[in-house]
Amino acid sequence: MTRRLRQAIIDTARAMNTAGINQGTAGNVSVRHGKGYLITPSGMAYDDLKADDVVQMNLTGKSTGKRNPSSEWRFHQDIYAVRSDVGGVVHTHSPYATSLSCLRRGIPAFHYMVAVAGGADIRCADYATFGTQELSDLALTALEDRKACLLANHGMIACGRDLAEALKVAIEVETLAAQYWRCLQIGDPVLLPAAEMERVLNLFQTYGKQPADAN
């Protein structure tokens, strides 16, 4: 199980770069495991990673293994500590989400798919230096009742019940960021009212789900 999860982290990290939502070694990936989590190592090219390079962490900040963990391990750790619904976390410096974050703009309800992140908007956390407890605290506030947030002048965080969902949310958030960015080149988009977003969020409870015995 552990080796399979380590490989899943590597595959997800490589998939982020292939999908164009991350570059080089900028982002990081983690998955809940046992009483802690597994996370990508600091500063290593994803294409060069092997299963043994992935770092095991507990929820007190202690790591085991031959590599140092990502510098952003704090917000991964704190997310797992307070969010029992989260099993996977990805952090990216995707172009459009990062551009909006540098403007300190979240993503409002300009499109109903904003609900994929769990609410009527996608918040932008205030700025703090990367790798700090302050950044983690700000991220947790922005992620309250959400699966994703932007980080001011930095990038985005996306969460899911597993790595597959976290990656899916990250890709969708970057798509929304690109669409919103394009809208802003023309003017201010018309936002959906709160009642409509509440209706959409209710519909999303069953959206895309199939019966377990469908096959």
C-alpha positions in Angstrom: 0.0 0.0 0.0 2.7 2.5 1.0 4.7 1.9 -2.2 1.6 2.3 -4.3 0.8 5.6 -2.6 4.4 6.8 -3.1 4.1 6.0 -6.8 0.7 7.8 -7.0 2.3 10.9 -5.6 5.0 10.8 -8.2 2.5 10.2 -11.0 0.3 13.1 -9.8 3.3 15.4 -9.6 4.3 14.5 -13.2 0.6 14.9 -14.3 0.5 18.4 -13.0 3.4 19.4 -15.2 2.0 17.5 -18.2 -1.3 19.3 -17.7 0.4 22.7 -17.7 -0.7 23.6 -14.2 2.8 23.5 -12.7 6.3 24.0 -13.8 9.5 22.4 -12.8 9.7 21.6 -9.1 7.5 24.6 -8.0 4.5 22.6 -6.7 4.1 19.8 -4.3 1.9 16.8 -3.7 0.8 14.9 -0.6 -1.5 12.0 0.4 -2.9 11.0 3.8 -1.3 7.8 5.0 -1.8 6.1 8.4 -1.5 8.7 11.2 0.4 11.1 8.9 1.0 11.7 5.2 3.4 11.2 2.4 4.8 14.2 0.5 7.1 15.1 -2.4 10.7 15.9 -1.4 12.1 19.5 -1.7 13.6 20.7 -4.9 13.8 17.4 -6.8 12.7 17.1 -10.5 9.6 15.0 -10.7 10.8 13.0 -13.6 13.8 11.8 -11.5 11.8 10.8 -8.4 11.7 7.2 -7.2 9.4 5.8 -4.6 12.0 6.0 -1.9 12.4 9.7 -2.4 8.9 10.4 -1.2 8.9 11.6 2.4 6.8 10.1 5.3 5.6 12.8 7.8 3.7 12.6 11.0 1.3 15.3 12.2 3.9 16.9 14.5 6.3 17.8 11.7 8.7 14.9 12.0 9.8 13.2 8.8 11.4 9.9 8.1 13.4 8.9 5.0 16.5 10.0 3.1 15.0 13.2 1.7 13.9 16.6 3.1 10.2 17.2 2.7 8.7 20.0 0.5 9.2 23.4 2.1 5.4 23.7 2.1 4.8 20.7 4.4 3.2 22.9 7.1 0.0 23.6 5.2 -0.3 20.0 4.0 0.1 18.9 7.6 -2.4 21.4 9.0 -5.0 20.6 6.3 -4.9 16.9 7.3 -5.0 17.7 10.9 -8.3 19.7 10.7 -10.0 18.3 7.6 -11.0 14.7 7.9 -12.6 14.8 4.5 -9.3 15.5 2.8 -7.1 12.5 1.6 -5.0 14.3 -1.0 -3.5 17.8 -1.5 -1.8 19.4 -4.5 -0.2 22.8 -4.6 0.7 24.4 -8.0 2.0 27.6 -9.4 -0.4 27.4 -12.4 -0.2 30.4 -14.7 -3.8 31.9 -14.6 -4.5 31.1 -10.9 -1.2 32.6 -10.0 -1.8 35.7 -12.1 -5.1 36.3 -10.3 -3.4 35.7 -6.9 -0.9 38.4 -7.7 -3.8 40.8 -8.1 -5.1 39.5 -4.8 -8.3 38.4 -6.6 -10.3 35.3 -5.8 -12.6 33.7 -8.3 -16.3 34.8 -7.9 -19.4 33.1 -9.1 -18.9 34.1 -12.8 -19.6 30.5 -13.8 -21.5 27.7 -12.1 -18.5 25.4 -12.2 -16.9 27.5 -9.4 -19.0 25.1 -7.2 -16.5 22.4 -8.0 -14.3 23.9 -5.2 -17.2 23.5 -2.7 -18.7 26.9 -2.5 -20.0 30.0 -4.2 -16.5 31.4 -4.8 -12.8 30.5 -4.6 -11.1 32.7 -2.0 -7.6 34.2 -2.2 -5.6 33.9 1.0 -3.6 36.9 2.2 0.1 36.8 1.5 2.7 35.3 3.7 6.2 33.9 3.1 6.3 30.4 1.6 6.8 27.6 4.0 5.7 29.5 7.1 3.1 28.8 9.7 1.6 32.1 8.9 1.0 31.0 5.3 -0.6 27.8 6.6 -2.9 29.6 8.9 -4.0 31.9 6.1 -4.5 29.0 3.8 -6.7 27.1 6.3 -8.9 30.2 6.7 -9.3 30.5 2.9 -10.0 26.7 2.6 -12.8 26.7 5.2 -15.7 24.8 3.6 -13.8 24.7 0.3 -11.7 22.3 -1.7 -9.4 25.0 -3.2 -8.1 28.4 -2.6 -5.6 30.8 -4.2 -2.5 32.0 -2.3 -1.7 35.7 -2.8 1.4 36.2 -5.0 2.0 32.5 -5.0 -0.3 29.9 -6.5 -3.2 27.6 -5.5 -4.0 24.7 -3.2 -6.5 22.0 -4.2 -7.8 19.2 -2.0 -9.8 16.1 -2.5 -10.9 12.8 -0.9 -7.9 11.3 -2.8 -5.1 12.4 -5.1 -7.3 11.9 -8.2 -9.9 14.3 -7.0 -7.3 16.8 -5.8 -5.7 16.9 -9.2 -9.1 17.1 -10.9 -10.1 20.1 -8.7 -6.7 21.8 -9.4 -7.2 21.5 -13.2 -10.7 22.8 -13.0 -9.7 25.8 -10.8 -7.0 26.7 -13.4 -9.5 26.4 -16.2 -11.9 28.7 -14.3 -9.0 31.1 -13.5 -8.2 31.3 -17.3 -11.8 31.9 -18.2 -12.2 34.6 -15.5 -8.9 36.2 -16.6 -10.2 36.4 -20.1 -13.5 37.9 -19.0 -11.6 40.6 -17.2 -9.9 41.6 -20.4 -13.3 42.8 -21.7 -15.0 43.9 -18.6 -16.6 42.7 -15.4 -18.5 39.4 -15.9 -22.1 39.1 -14.7 -22.0 37.0 -11.5 -24.6 34.4 -10.6 -26.8 35.2 -7.6 -26.4 33.4 -4.3 -29.6 31.5 -4.7 -28.5 30.0 -8.0 -25.1 29.0 -6.6 -26.9 27.4 -3.7 -29.0 25.5 -6.2 -25.9 24.4 -8.1 -24.1 23.3 -5.0 -27.1 21.1 -4.1 -27.0 19.6 -7.6 -23.3 19.0 -7.3 -24.0 16.5 -4.4 -25.0 13.9 -7.1 -23.3 15.5 -10.2 -21.2 12.9 -12.1 -21.9 10.1 -9.7 -23.0 6.7 -11.0 -24.5 3.7 -9.2 -21.9 1.4 -7.8 -23.4 -1.6 -9.7 -23.7 0.3 -13.0 -21.4 -2.2 -14.7 
